[in-house]
């Protein structure tokens, strides 16, 4: 496996991050923070439509005494993907290879939304590589009550062949990178005014860079449909969660429009050994909306788990 620095723009420089590319059956982009220590390294896993950049502010705080990595899954950030290798299942395999070949030791996984699902699948398949798991507003089966109508309509569009790809192409053509980023932040934040200006600027630059990447819509749709297929079998997914051997911290925003707080409460009830924190008036991405609060919660949980030391 070859690992090198990323040519051109690094979007994590404001948070002292370093960008790299690894060859894992094709180029995989990832960012690195902190330095090796006696503590288990962290691997951050982003959500649908996200990237390594989603973790830059949190990584700065959590990498004071340990090394951390934030990778771009297939089809996202600066990692190219196609319809066949951008599914949840393929990205769970990619995560496993990244841990085995780049990090080379058991890690603390921190996954948001889709990244939480990818992390659950990996932890179920390869428990020896996961020393601890932090699920941040993870993708979960729908609650019994009616979901957010805008979000439900979007995923219904994604699930429809041809229409989903057309919708993404039209949206991408109509919206500027700045408008696209603002749209995502408005959906994922309970209070969009909390968005960090530097993060907004870097996210807009990354969105502009992705305009030159081929196959973005195809990869996105492959991922979205594989998420929906996994959630269509809730019993199997809940069973995989319940079987996780590593200690788990569940963090969920009570104002999350993408994954209902009711689903998170169900996850907590089904897994009473997990440590659970619900955040009032916070949306789908607490690591971006209230990074200082997020870092404090995760750092405290890590400090109380001696099993997370080497």
PyMOL commands that set and color helices and strands:
alter all, ss='L'
color gray80, all
select helices_A, chain A and resi 13-15+52-62+88-103+114-125+127-129+149-159+163-174+177-188+192-194+197-210+216-231+234-242+261-270+286-289+291-303+306-308
alter helices_A, ss='H'
color red, helices_A
select strands_A, chain A and resi 3-5+18-23+27-33+42-45+68-71+107-112+130-136+247-253+275-279
alter strands_A, ss='S'
color yellow, strands_A
deselect
rebuild
show_as cartoon
